[in-house]
Amino acid sequence: MHRAASDPWTVVAWVALAVAFVSAAAILWDVYGRGYRQHMGIMNAVWPISALYWGPVASYFYFRRGKRMSHKWAMEQGVRMEDLMSDSGSDPKSYFAYARRNWWPVSKGTAHCGAGCTLGDITGEWIVFLTAWTIPVFAVHDADSLMAMFAADFVLAWLFGIVFQYFSIVPMRDDLGRIEGIWQAIKADTLSIVAFQVGLFGWMALYHLVFWQPPLTVDTPAYWFMMQIGMILGYFTSWPVNVWLVKRGVKEKM
């Protein structure tokens, strides 16, 4: 695909990005404007960040399920947060009675990993673009900047992911100190981040080296539309790893 065909893609990209921004803004307003802050504080960031690439899908699941993990929602429903989080009850309002017995913990854990990766990828892409950093790759056309993006994205995604995981594990476990909490976060999220980046990087390689010639640049909306697609693919490639991590108890059920 050549740059001459980029005009309709620019329109599509602007629409996709606008929908994502509106979805993220709706969640932010509900959490901070209306006061529906999550019981687990880090999820106040995970939900709107997820909407940056999932768009209305993230918004739907937040308002359908995620919002139930706020103290304000529990008070409005006339239930205690302790009852809301009960595993054993048959109360249909019980969040965990529903969530811990199906795909929901995995989806939240994957979104949690994806949020850290998203922040790392956005930051890394702009750093490489603004600094014109490259990593030479012989005999691969237009791959020098792509290799630099891979390096920056992975390191920053890993760092953000560990921070996010730390603030989900430590509040749930009183027995963990800071150092042990960091180690547990590294164990819980490293494989998940690697799996997420496999899907994203594979897609980046395709649209950078194959689909667009010359490659799209970071300062174009079409580039970030392609990144949205890549992050969704990364979500799915990290899903099986998160299933395994949750089943093994390496990653907390969220």
C-alpha positions, 0 to 999 in steps of 0.5 A: 500500500502506497502513500497515495492511498493514505487519504481515506485511511486518514479519515478512518484513523481520525474517526477511530481515534476520536471514538477512542478518546471519547470512550476514554473521556467517558470513563474518566468523567464517571470515575473522577467527575462522578466519583465512581472510583475503583476499589483497586486504585490502579484500575482508575487508570487501566480502564481509560487507558484500555479505551485508547485502543479498545474504544467503546468496547472498553467503555461497555465493559467498564459500565457493565461490570467494572463500575461495580467495583466502586464504593459509590456504586455499592452504597447506591445499591445498598450493599457493603463492599465486603459483600460485593466482593464475596466469593460465596454468595448467590447475591446477583449483585456480588461482583466476585461471585460472578467474576471469579468463576469465568473469563472476567479475571483473565480479561481484567488481568490482560487489560491491566498488562495492556494498559502498561504496554500502551503507555510504554508504547506511546512513550517509546514511539515518540522518543524514537521519533523525536530523537531520530534514534535508529538501530542499524539492521543490515539488508532490511529496508526501513528497519533501522527505526523499527528496531529502535521502536521495538527496543524503546517500546519493550523496555518502557512497556515492561517498566510501566507494566511492573509499576501497574502490577505492583499497585495491584498486588501489594494492596491485596497482600498485607504480607508483602514488603516493597522489595518482595512486592516488586519481585512479585510484580516482575514474576506476574507480568513479565511473560504477559508483557512479552506475549502482548508485545509479540502480537503488537510487534508482529503487526508493527513489522507488517505495516512498517515494512509491508503495508505502507511504503514509505512507512507511516510516521509517528506524527500521522493519525493513520500510524496510531490507528495501526497501533490501535489494531496492534494493541488489540492483537497484543491483547489476544496474544497475551490472553493465553499467558494470562490464563496460565498465570492466573491458574498457576497463582502467579498472577492475582485474580482481579 
